[in-house]
Amino acid sequence: MIRVLLVDDQPLIRSGFRALLDLEDDIEVVAEAADGKQGLELARRHLPDIALVDIQMPVMDGIEATRQIAADPALAGVHVVVLTNYGLDEYVYDALRAGAAGFLVKDIVPEDFLHAVRVAARGDALLAPSITRKLIDRYVSRPRDTGTGTGTGTALAELTDREREAVVLVAHGLSNDEIAGRMVITPMTAKTHINRAMAKLHARDRAQLVVLAYESGLVAPRGS
């Protein structure tokens, strides 16, 4: 059973998502929250598999709630998916940096919404290659801190050559099948390289791995 926490300050949005999720035999809504602070408290109480978190809320916004969930070892099994009205905007990028596994636009069609919940519950990031490329093009090229002093640079040194190669390809927006083709390995081996790199870099998921790859300087944005 996939356990879901809904965090949104708009009751109508919460009720709409709950109505969809309650129809599914393998999904259960365990709690609802109207702001990020309450959502964080309920995440600690219920330990859901998925927290669907609106970005802009009173008391504590979704970015800060995501950051605190990602930083709490007791909530390591909670996958945060941020909700936005506007698509890939700067708030979404900040949420991904904070540890979100991906994002959904609120006007998503029901079938895609349900599929996304199941994908996130498996631990896969909700970042299609096309979205990853947009993320890179629009935000990663702006001024940023490198991994110096954060521990990321040291962790990069622990990657094997193959793991490093796989991370670079992930950061370029390639899927596991595409990475396998480039590296002349099986998709399962590609996934293994990526998972090991995520563990060494302490990245919660593929989305955070992309951000770390650029912010550490492992990959340079186009035109830099």
C-alpha positions as CSV (number, residue, x, y, z in Angstrom):
1,M,0.0,0.0,0.0
2,I,1.3,3.4,-1.0
3,R,0.8,5.9,1.9
4,V,0.3,9.5,0.8
5,L,0.4,12.8,2.8
6,L,-1.3,15.8,1.1
7,V,0.1,19.2,2.0
8,D,-1.6,22.2,0.4
9,D,-3.3,25.3,1.8
10,Q,-6.2,25.0,-0.7
11,P,-8.9,22.6,0.6
12,L,-10.4,22.2,-2.9
13,I,-7.0,21.0,-4.3
14,R,-6.6,18.6,-1.4
15,S,-10.1,17.2,-1.7
16,G,-9.6,16.7,-5.5
17,F,-6.4,14.8,-5.1
18,R,-7.9,12.7,-2.2
19,A,-10.9,11.8,-4.4
20,L,-8.6,10.5,-7.1
21,L,-6.3,8.6,-4.7
22,D,-9.1,7.1,-2.6
23,L,-10.4,5.3,-5.7
24,E,-7.2,3.3,-6.0
25,D,-6.8,0.0,-4.2
26,D,-3.0,0.4,-3.7
27,I,-3.0,4.0,-2.5
28,E,-4.1,5.4,0.9
29,V,-4.2,9.1,2.0
30,V,-3.0,9.0,5.6
31,A,-3.3,12.7,6.4
32,E,-3.8,16.2,5.1
33,A,-2.1,19.4,6.1
34,A,-2.8,23.1,5.3
35,D,0.8,24.4,5.6
36,G,4.4,23.2,5.6
37,K,4.8,23.2,9.4
38,Q,1.8,21.0,9.9
39,G,2.9,18.8,7.0
40,L,6.3,18.3,8.6
41,E,4.7,17.3,11.8
42,L,2.3,14.8,10.1
43,A,5.2,13.4,8.0
44,R,7.0,12.5,11.3
45,R,3.9,11.1,12.8
46,H,2.7,9.0,9.8
47,L,5.9,8.3,7.9
48,P,4.2,8.3,4.5
49,D,5.8,7.0,1.3
50,I,4.9,10.1,-0.6
51,A,4.4,13.7,0.5
52,L,2.6,15.8,-2.1
53,V,3.7,19.3,-1.1
54,D,2.5,22.6,-2.5
55,I,5.4,25.1,-2.9
56,Q,3.7,28.4,-1.8
57,M,1.9,28.1,1.5
58,P,1.6,30.1,4.7
59,V,3.5,29.5,8.0
60,M,6.1,27.3,6.3
61,D,6.4,27.1,2.5
62,G,6.9,23.9,0.6
63,I,10.6,24.5,-0.1
64,E,11.5,24.7,3.6
65,A,9.2,21.8,4.4
66,T,11.0,19.7,1.7
67,R,14.4,20.8,3.1
68,Q,13.5,19.7,6.6
69,I,12.1,16.4,5.5
70,A,15.2,15.7,3.4
71,A,17.5,16.5,6.3
72,D,15.7,14.3,8.8
73,P,17.2,10.7,8.8
74,A,14.0,9.5,10.4
75,L,12.2,10.6,7.2
76,A,14.6,9.0,4.7
77,G,11.8,6.9,3.3
78,V,9.5,9.9,2.5
79,H,9.7,11.0,-1.1
80,V,8.6,14.6,-1.6
81,V,6.8,15.6,-4.8
82,V,6.2,19.3,-5.0
83,L,3.1,20.8,-6.5
84,T,3.1,23.9,-8.6
85,N,0.7,25.9,-10.8
86,Y,3.3,27.2,-13.1
87,G,5.5,24.3,-14.4
88,L,9.3,24.5,-14.3
89,D,9.9,27.8,-12.5
90,E,12.6,28.9,-10.1
91,Y,10.6,27.7,-7.1
92,V,10.7,24.2,-8.5
93,Y,14.4,24.3,-9.0
94,D,14.9,25.5,-5.4
95,A,12.7,22.6,-4.2
96,L,14.7,20.1,-6.2
97,R,17.9,21.5,-4.6
98,A,16.2,21.1,-1.2
99,G,15.7,17.4,-1.8
100,A,12.4,17.0,-3.7
101,A,12.1,13.8,-5.9
102,G,10.3,15.7,-8.6
103,F,7.4,18.0,-9.3
104,L,3.8,17.9,-10.7
105,V,1.8,20.7,-12.2
106,K,-1.6,20.9,-10.5
107,D,-3.6,20.7,-13.8
108,I,-2.1,17.3,-14.6
109,V,-4.5,14.7,-16.0
110,P,-5.7,12.1,-13.5
111,E,-4.0,9.1,-15.2
112,D,-0.6,10.9,-15.2
113,F,-1.1,12.0,-11.6
114,L,-1.7,8.4,-10.4
115,H,1.2,7.1,-12.5
116,A,3.5,9.8,-11.0
117,V,2.5,8.8,-7.4
118,R,3.4,5.2,-8.1
119,V,6.7,6.1,-9.8
120,A,7.7,8.3,-6.9
121,A,6.8,5.5,-4.4
122,R,9.3,3.2,-6.2
123,G,12.0,5.8,-5.4
124,D,12.3,7.0,-9.0
125,A,12.7,10.7,-9.6
126,L,9.8,12.4,-11.4
127,L,12.2,14.0,-13.9
128,A,11.8,12.9,-17.5
129,P,14.9,13.5,-19.6
130,S,13.2,16.4,-21.4
131,I,12.5,18.0,-18.0
132,T,16.1,17.5,-16.9
133,R,17.3,19.2,-20.0
134,K,15.0,22.2,-19.3
135,L,16.2,22.3,-15.7
136,I,19.8,22.5,-16.9
137,D,19.2,25.0,-19.6
138,R,17.1,27.4,-17.5
139,Y,18.6,27.3,-14.0
140,V,21.9,25.4,-13.6
141,S,23.8,27.9,-15.7
142,R,23.1,30.8,-13.3
143,P,25.8,31.8,-10.7
144,R,26.1,29.1,-8.0
145,D,28.4,27.8,-5.3
146,T,30.6,24.9,-6.2
147,G,30.9,21.8,-4.0
148,T,34.0,23.2,-2.3
149,G,33.6,23.0,1.5
150,T,30.3,21.1,1.3
151,G,31.8,17.6,1.2
152,T,30.6,17.0,-2.3
153,G,34.0,17.5,-3.8
154,T,35.5,14.9,-1.5
155,A,32.7,12.4,-2.3
156,L,33.2,12.9,-6.1
157,A,36.8,11.6,-5.6
158,E,35.3,8.4,-4.3
159,L,33.4,7.7,-7.5
160,T,34.8,5.1,-9.9
161,D,35.4,6.2,-13.5
162,R,32.3,4.3,-14.6
163,E,30.2,5.9,-11.8
164,R,31.5,9.3,-12.7
165,E,30.6,8.7,-16.4
166,A,27.1,7.6,-15.5
167,V,26.6,10.7,-13.4
168,V,27.7,13.0,-16.2
169,L,25.2,11.3,-18.5
170,V,22.4,11.6,-16.0
171,A,23.2,15.3,-15.7
172,H,22.9,15.6,-19.5
173,G,19.4,14.3,-19.3
174,L,19.8,10.8,-20.6
175,S,17.6,7.9,-19.5
176,N,18.9,4.6,-18.1
177,D,18.5,3.0,-21.5
178,E,20.4,5.8,-23.2
179,I,23.1,5.7,-20.6
180,A,23.5,2.0,-21.1
181,G,23.8,2.5,-24.9
182,R,26.5,5.2,-24.5
183,M,28.5,3.1,-21.9
184,V,27.9,-0.2,-23.8
185,I,26.4,-1.9,-20.7
186,T,23.0,-3.2,-19.7
187,P,20.4,-0.9,-18.3
188,M,20.5,-2.7,-15.0
189,T,24.3,-2.1,-14.8
190,A,23.7,1.5,-15.6
191,K,21.2,1.8,-12.8
192,T,23.6,0.1,-10.4
193,H,26.3,2.7,-11.3
194,I,23.8,5.5,-10.7
195,N,22.6,4.1,-7.4
196,R,26.1,3.7,-6.1
197,A,27.0,7.2,-7.1
198,M,23.9,8.5,-5.4
199,A,24.9,6.6,-2.2
200,K,28.4,8.1,-2.3
201,L,27.2,11.6,-2.9
202,H,24.3,11.3,-0.4
203,A,21.8,12.2,-3.1
204,R,18.3,11.1,-2.2
205,D,17.3,10.6,-5.8
206,R,18.1,11.2,-9.5
207,A,16.8,14.8,-9.3
208,Q,19.3,15.7,-6.6
209,L,22.1,13.9,-8.4
210,V,21.6,16.2,-11.4
211,V,21.8,19.3,-9.2
212,L,24.9,18.0,-7.4
213,A,26.6,17.2,-10.7
214,Y,26.4,20.8,-11.8
215,E,26.9,22.5,-8.5
216,S,30.0,20.5,-7.8
217,G,31.5,21.4,-11.1
218,L,31.6,17.8,-12.4
219,V,29.5,18.9,-15.4
220,A,29.7,22.4,-16.9
221,P,26.5,24.1,-18.2
222,R,26.4,24.7,-21.9
223,G,27.9,28.0,-22.9
224,S,30.1,28.3,-19.8
